């Protein structure tokens, strides 16, 4: 005999227990009116484009609207309405964001800029010295006129031979920016290729990130741009962890990367600052300039 059909039990919500607990926590709450002031800020005739509201209540100043939400909390500075708005209006965005839940994030481009700046800062002295040596070398150029007899294979006179030798020696003495071999402690040890003073960080970046780039390319703008591109790509792959590891390998013991607030964070903070100034000008037109 077939078993009788049984109606399935209704499915219990996975949130049922949480809802009961939440209701238990909130059961004794009593509603009272909170002191607050609210203001709308918008571009006339532009609808809701970048429109937002500022709501003050003791201890907080909240932004809400088309540019998102942000709450600044400071129970002492924002205790009073007018003084609190004056405090917000005279603050900078970095300070205000420090009173919110927003935090700086890793800045890949900024970190790459900082490392490249440090590398350039070390190299600039070497580059200037090389440019000065090159300028002196060009100034000391001997008489370039060489007797035709030398080109024709004839035996030059003594004066012409000396002039020819001086031109050749001058050309051989041209200053050069190049790597050099650092001999090992023992004669049989393979010499180490070293970058000149001021270029060690650039060479280290080349070695760590793109060792296929020729050594001499660190002395060219195109080579340094390639290294900088590889640096930013490397930092983007791993973020602050890659930055700290790379800086350690480069010998930058006091630098671990750059952090910054996003444009959206700055926009919201500036909206609070400018909004506070406009509200003060609206309610106290002769006291706030």
C-alpha positions as CSV (number, residue, x, y, z in Angstrom):
1,X,0.0,0.0,0.0
2,X,1.3,3.4,-1.0
3,X,2.3,5.7,1.8
4,X,0.0,8.7,2.2
5,X,1.2,12.0,0.7
6,X,2.8,14.3,3.2
7,X,2.9,18.0,2.7
8,X,6.5,19.2,3.0
9,X,7.3,21.3,6.0
10,X,7.7,25.0,5.3
11,X,11.3,25.9,4.8
12,X,12.7,27.8,7.8
13,X,14.4,31.1,6.9
14,X,18.2,31.0,7.6
15,X,17.8,34.3,9.3
16,X,15.0,33.3,11.7
17,X,17.3,32.9,14.7
18,X,19.2,36.2,13.9
19,X,15.9,38.0,13.6
20,X,14.7,36.7,17.0
21,X,17.9,37.8,18.6
22,X,17.8,41.2,17.0
23,X,14.3,41.8,18.2
24,X,15.3,40.7,21.7
25,X,18.1,43.2,21.8
26,X,15.9,46.1,20.5
27,X,12.8,45.3,22.6
28,X,13.5,47.8,25.3
29,X,14.4,50.8,23.1
30,X,12.4,54.0,23.6
31,X,12.1,56.6,20.8
32,X,13.1,60.2,21.6
33,X,13.7,63.1,19.2
34,X,17.4,63.8,18.5
35,X,18.7,67.4,18.1
36,X,19.9,67.8,14.5
37,X,20.1,70.3,11.7
38,X,20.0,69.3,8.0
39,X,20.8,71.3,4.8
40,X,20.6,70.5,1.1
41,X,23.4,71.6,-1.3
42,X,22.9,71.3,-5.1
43,X,23.7,73.1,-8.3
44,X,20.7,75.2,-9.3
45,X,19.0,73.8,-12.4
46,X,21.1,70.7,-12.5
47,X,18.8,68.3,-10.6
48,X,20.7,65.8,-8.5
49,X,24.1,66.1,-10.1
50,X,26.6,66.1,-7.3
51,X,23.7,67.1,-4.9
52,X,24.1,66.2,-1.3
53,X,22.9,66.9,2.2
54,X,24.8,67.7,5.4
55,X,23.3,66.6,8.7
56,X,24.6,67.8,12.0
57,X,23.9,66.2,15.3
58,X,25.9,66.5,18.5
59,X,29.2,64.7,17.8
60,X,28.7,63.9,14.1
61,X,28.5,65.6,10.8
62,X,27.1,63.3,8.1
63,X,27.2,63.7,4.3
64,X,24.7,61.8,2.1
65,X,23.5,62.1,-1.5
66,X,24.7,61.8,-5.0
67,X,28.4,61.8,-4.1
68,X,28.0,59.0,-1.5
69,X,28.0,58.9,2.3
70,X,30.6,59.9,4.8
71,X,30.3,60.6,8.5
72,X,32.8,62.7,10.5
73,X,32.8,61.9,14.2
74,X,34.3,64.2,16.9
75,X,32.3,64.4,20.1
76,X,34.1,67.4,21.4
77,X,34.5,69.6,18.2
78,X,31.0,68.8,16.9
79,X,29.2,69.1,20.2
80,X,27.7,72.5,19.3
81,X,26.1,73.3,15.9
82,X,27.8,76.6,15.0
83,X,31.2,75.8,16.6
84,X,31.1,72.4,15.0
85,X,30.5,73.8,11.5
86,X,33.2,76.4,12.1
87,X,35.6,73.6,13.0
88,X,34.7,71.6,9.9
89,X,34.9,74.6,7.7
90,X,38.4,75.5,8.8
91,X,39.8,71.9,8.7
92,X,41.7,70.3,5.8
93,X,40.5,67.2,4.0
94,X,43.3,65.0,5.5
95,X,42.4,65.9,9.0
96,X,38.6,65.4,8.5
97,X,39.1,62.0,6.8
98,X,41.2,60.9,9.8
99,X,37.9,61.4,11.9
100,X,36.0,59.0,9.6
101,X,36.2,55.3,8.8
102,X,38.1,56.0,5.6
103,X,41.7,54.8,5.3
104,X,44.5,55.4,2.9
105,X,45.2,52.8,0.2
106,X,48.4,51.7,-1.5
107,X,49.4,54.2,-4.2
108,X,51.2,52.2,-7.0
109,X,52.0,55.2,-9.2
110,X,53.0,57.4,-6.2
111,X,55.3,54.6,-4.9
112,X,56.9,54.3,-8.4
113,X,57.4,58.0,-8.5
114,X,59.1,58.1,-5.1
115,X,61.5,55.3,-6.0
116,X,62.4,56.9,-9.4
117,X,62.8,60.3,-7.7
118,X,65.3,58.7,-5.2
119,X,67.2,57.1,-8.1
120,X,67.3,60.3,-10.0
121,X,68.4,62.3,-6.9
122,X,71.4,60.0,-6.5
123,X,72.3,60.1,-10.2
124,X,72.0,63.9,-10.8
125,X,75.4,64.7,-9.2
126,X,77.1,62.1,-11.3
127,X,75.3,63.3,-14.4
128,X,76.3,67.0,-13.8
129,X,80.0,66.0,-13.2
130,X,79.9,64.0,-16.5
131,X,78.4,67.0,-18.3
132,X,81.1,69.3,-16.9
133,X,83.8,67.0,-17.9
134,X,82.3,66.7,-21.4
135,X,82.1,70.5,-21.7
136,X,85.8,70.9,-20.7
137,X,86.8,68.1,-23.2
138,X,85.0,69.9,-26.0
139,X,86.6,73.2,-25.1
140,X,90.1,71.6,-25.2
141,X,89.6,70.3,-28.7
142,X,92.8,70.6,-30.7
143,X,93.2,72.0,-34.2
144,X,91.2,69.5,-36.3
145,X,92.9,70.4,-39.5
146,X,95.1,67.4,-40.5
147,X,97.5,67.6,-43.4
148,X,96.3,66.0,-46.6
149,X,99.6,64.0,-46.8
150,X,98.3,61.8,-43.9
151,X,95.3,60.8,-45.9
152,X,97.3,60.2,-49.0
153,X,99.7,57.9,-47.2
154,X,102.7,60.2,-47.5
155,X,105.1,60.6,-44.7
156,X,104.0,63.8,-42.7
157,X,106.4,66.2,-41.3
158,X,107.1,66.3,-37.6
159,X,104.6,69.1,-36.8
160,X,101.8,67.5,-38.8
161,X,102.4,64.1,-37.0
162,X,102.2,65.7,-33.6
163,X,99.0,67.5,-34.6
164,X,97.6,64.2,-35.8
165,X,98.6,62.4,-32.6
166,X,97.0,65.1,-30.5
167,X,93.7,64.8,-32.3
168,X,93.7,61.0,-31.8
169,X,94.6,61.4,-28.2
170,X,91.9,64.0,-27.6
171,X,89.3,61.6,-29.2
172,X,90.5,58.8,-27.0
173,X,90.2,60.9,-23.9
174,X,86.4,61.6,-24.4
175,X,84.7,61.4,-21.0
176,X,82.4,58.4,-20.8
177,X,79.6,57.3,-18.4
178,X,79.9,53.6,-18.2
179,X,80.2,50.5,-16.0
180,X,83.5,49.4,-14.7
181,X,85.0,46.1,-13.6
182,X,85.6,45.8,-9.8
183,X,88.4,43.3,-9.4
184,X,87.9,40.6,-6.8
185,X,90.0,40.1,-3.7
186,X,91.9,37.2,-5.3
187,X,93.3,37.3,-8.8
188,X,91.3,34.3,-10.0
189,X,87.9,35.7,-8.9
190,X,85.7,36.9,-11.7
191,X,85.5,40.8,-11.7
192,X,82.2,42.3,-10.7
193,X,80.5,44.8,-13.0
194,X,79.6,48.0,-11.1
195,X,77.7,51.1,-12.0
196,X,79.4,54.4,-11.4
197,X,78.7,56.4,-8.3
198,X,75.2,57.8,-8.3
199,X,73.8,55.1,-10.6
200,X,73.7,52.1,-8.3
201,X,70.0,52.4,-7.5
202,X,69.1,52.6,-11.2
203,X,71.2,49.6,-11.9
204,X,69.7,47.7,-9.0
205,X,66.2,48.5,-10.3
206,X,67.2,47.2,-13.8
207,X,68.7,44.0,-12.3
208,X,65.7,43.3,-10.1
209,X,62.9,44.1,-12.6
210,X,64.2,43.7,-16.1
211,X,67.7,42.3,-16.3
212,X,67.2,41.9,-20.1
213,X,67.7,45.7,-20.5
214,X,71.3,46.4,-21.3
215,X,73.4,47.9,-18.6
216,X,74.2,51.1,-20.5
217,X,70.5,51.8,-21.0
218,X,70.2,53.2,-17.5
219,X,72.1,56.3,-18.8
220,X,69.4,56.9,-21.5
221,X,65.9,58.4,-21.0
222,X,64.3,55.6,-23.0
223,X,66.0,53.0,-20.8
224,X,64.9,54.6,-17.6
225,X,61.3,54.9,-18.9
226,X,61.3,51.2,-19.5
227,X,62.6,50.5,-16.0
228,X,59.9,52.8,-14.5
229,X,57.2,51.0,-16.5
230,X,58.4,47.6,-15.2
231,X,58.5,49.0,-11.7
232,X,54.9,50.2,-11.8
233,X,53.8,46.8,-13.3
234,X,55.6,45.0,-10.5
235,X,54.0,47.1,-7.8
236,X,50.6,46.6,-9.3
237,X,50.9,42.8,-9.3
238,X,51.4,42.6,-5.5
239,X,50.6,45.9,-3.9
240,X,52.2,47.0,-0.6
241,X,53.7,43.6,0.1
242,X,55.7,43.7,-3.2
243,X,56.6,47.3,-2.4
244,X,58.1,46.4,1.0
245,X,60.0,43.4,-0.3
246,X,61.4,45.3,-3.3
247,X,62.4,48.3,-1.2
248,X,64.3,45.9,1.1
249,X,66.2,44.4,-1.8
250,X,67.0,47.8,-3.1
251,X,68.5,48.9,0.2
252,X,65.7,51.5,0.9
253,X,65.4,50.5,4.6
254,X,63.4,53.6,5.6
255,X,60.8,53.5,2.8
256,X,58.1,50.9,2.3
257,X,55.8,52.6,-0.2
258,X,53.2,55.4,-0.5
259,X,49.6,55.5,0.6
260,X,47.0,58.0,-0.2
261,X,43.2,58.7,-0.1
262,X,41.2,58.2,-3.3
263,X,39.7,61.0,-5.3
264,X,36.3,60.1,-4.1
265,X,37.4,60.4,-0.5
266,X,38.9,63.8,-1.1
267,X,35.7,64.9,-3.0
268,X,33.5,64.0,-0.1
269,X,35.7,65.7,2.5
270,X,35.9,68.8,0.3
271,X,32.1,68.7,0.0
272,X,31.8,68.8,3.8
273,X,34.3,71.7,4.1
274,X,32.6,73.8,1.4
275,X,29.1,72.8,2.6
276,X,30.0,73.9,6.2
277,X,31.2,77.3,4.9
278,X,28.0,77.8,2.9
279,X,25.8,76.9,5.8
280,X,27.6,79.3,8.1
281,X,27.3,82.0,5.5
282,X,23.5,81.3,5.2
283,X,22.7,81.4,8.9
284,X,25.3,83.9,10.0
285,X,25.9,86.1,6.9
286,X,27.7,88.8,8.7
287,X,29.9,86.7,11.0
288,X,31.4,84.2,8.6
289,X,33.4,85.3,5.6
